[in-house]
Amino acid sequence: MSTLDNTTAAVIAPPGNEVANAIATEMRQQGCHVTLATAGDASPAEFDAVVFVTGSPCEYNIAVSDISRYVGEILADAAIAVRLLPTDGLASRSLVLVAPPVGAIFESGATAISTVGGALQGLSRALTVELGEYGIRSNVVQPGIYEAAIKRASVIPTIPLERTEGLFTQPLDIARAAVFLASDDASYISGAIVDVDGGLSEDRHAIASVLWAEGITTADESWTEALLGHH
């Protein structure tokens, strides 16, 4: 029996988001009662787990150049997601924040994506400390490069991990990671940042070569560090 059996969860994301749909499907297959909604349509019901999936600027009808508005929108929606978790301390509950994928830089640029990713990581760390006493865990899932995104690039990075299921990050990969973190199988994991990218985040030369070739960034190491969410 799954540890999600007969639990409730909300998956908050822009409408039609492929990753959110995959997460909801995976949760339902494990017996979880799932509500899939946008932040604006989220009901005030209290859930055992909440998964917040970050959309791209275009999913919020925001210009790529309007970074402050994009960050503000993401944090405001994430705050709504947090409020869906009760703070009665009567049970273990989970918040999972799915950050923008690294591959989103090909469409939205490094500045917007790295800024939002860093903001979500900072939020998760703060919530880990502030809400831990109420039995609430907070973790971040950091996707790598989706198949659709790499088609926009002229240079394909080398992914360290080889497999038969597909070279790049698949929505199901994110769904499985999010479901694990949302479940009681991860009951003592909080404040983690889980890279789901086949080891790409550890291969600085591979991702840097793509960034430079695409003209997204320069050889300045700080840009690469910021993009990958490392310090």
N, C-alpha and C positions, 0 to 999 in steps of 0.2 A: 504493500500500500504506500502511495506517495505521501510525503509529509505535507503536501498541499491539499490533500483530500478533505473536502468539506470546509475549506477555508474560503475567505473572500479577498478579492484583489481588485484594484483599479489600475488600469493602464491608461495613462494620460499622454496624449500626443496629438499633433495636427491630424485632421481627417485624411484617411487614406494612406497613412504612413505604413510602409511595408514591414518595417521592423516591429512596430507596435502590433500589427496584425499577427505576425509570427509569434510574438510573445504571448498574446492573448490565446492563440490556438494551442500553444504548448502548455500553457497553464490549464486550459480547459481539459486537455487530454489527461492531465494528472488529477482531475476531480475538483479543481478550483472553480468557484463561482466568480466569473470575471465581468467587470464593467469596463468597456472600452469607450473613452470619451475624450473630448478636448477639455482643456483647463476651464474654459468658459461654461461648458455644459456639465461639469462634474457636480454630482449631487453631494449634499452635506453628510452622506452616510459615512459610517466609520468602517474601515477595512483592516484586515490582518496584514496586508502588504499593498504597497503602492509602487508602481514602476512609472517613472517619468522619462519619456523618450524625447530627446531634443530634435526639433526639426531644423531644416535649413532656413536661411533668411527668406527665400522665395515662398516657403510654406506658410510664412507669416505675413506675406506681402510686404516685406521690408527690403529696401535696397541694400545691396552688399556693402556699400560705402557707409551706410548708417549704422555703424557699429554700436554706438551707445544705445540706440533704440533696440537693436537686436539683443544685446546683453540684458537690457532692462526687461524686455518681453520674456526672455527665458527665465530670469530669476523670479519675475512675478508669477509665472506659471508654475515654476518649481515650488514656490511658497504655497500656492493653492494645493499642490500635491501633498506637501508636508502636513497641511491641516486636515487631510483626510485620515490621518492616523491618530487614534485616541491616545491620550496621555494618562490613562488611568493606572498604568503599570501592572495590569492584571494578566498580561500575556506578552510573549515575545512578538514583536512586530518589525516589519522591514520596509525600508525605503531604498529603492534602487534608482539611481540616476544614470541614464544612458547618454553619454556625451556625444557631441558630433563626431562622425568618423574622420580619421586622418585624411581619407580620400576626398573629403568635402572641400579641401583647399583648392582643388582643381576648378571648382565652380564658384566658391564663395571667398577664396583668398585666405592666406595664412593668418592675417591679423584677426579677422572675425572669428575664425574657428578656434584659434589658440586662446583668444580672450574668453570666449564662452566656456571652453574646456577648463581653463584655469579657474573661472568663477564657480563652476559646478564642483570642482575638486575642493576649493576653499569652503564652499557651503557644506559639502558633505563632512569635512573635517570638523566644522563648527557644530553641526548637528550631532555628530558622533559623541562629542563631549557634553553638549547641552541636553540631549534627549536620552542618553544612555541610562540615566536613573529611572526612566519610565519604561525601560525594556525595548526601546526603539533602536534598531540598527540602521546605519546609513552607509551605502557603498556606491562606488562609481564603476560603470562598465565603459571602457574605452575601445570602441571599434577601430579596426584598421581601415583598409581600403575595400570598398564594395566593388563588385564586378562592373556595375554601370559607371562608376566614377572613373575607373582606370581607362575606360574607352576614350575619355577626354584628354588623356595624357599622351605625349609623343614618346615618353620614356617609361618603360615598365620596370619597377624596382624588383630586386631579387628578394623573395620571401624565404627565410631560412627553413621553415617547416614545409616539407613536401607531403602531399596527400592526394588521394584519388577523388575526394569530394569537391574539388575546386581549389584553384590556387589562391583566390582572394577571400576576404571575409564574406560569409553568407548571412542573411537574416537569421537563419536557424542557429548559427553559432552564437549570435547575440542573445537569442531567445533562451537557449540552454543555460548560458551564463547568468542571465537575469533571473531565470526560474530558480536556479540553484541558490543564488543570493537571497531571493525572496523567501525561500523555504527554511524550515527548521533544521535542515541539513547544514545550514550555515549559521546556526544560532549563536556562535561565538566569534563571528567575523563581522567587524564593524570598522569603518574608516579605511577600507581597502580600495585600491584602484586596480581593476582587473583589465589588463590589455588583452583583447581578443583579436590578434593580428598575425598569428603564425610566427611570432618572433620578430616582426618588422621593427618594432619599437626599440629593439636591442641592436639592430643593425644600422648604426648611424650613417654609414657610408651609402647604403642603398637608398634610404629616404632622402639624404642630402643631394644625391645625384639627380633625383627626380625634381626636387625643389629648384635646384640651380638650372637644370635643363629647361624647365617650364618658365623660368624667369620669375618664379613666385618669391624667391628669397635669394640671398647672397651666401657667401661662404662664412658669414658671421655665425659662430656656433650658438650664440644665444637664441637666434631665431629657431634653430633646429630643436634646442632644448625646450623652448616655449611650446612649439608645435606638438611635440611628443608628450608634453605634460610632465617632464622630469625636472628636477631641481639640482 
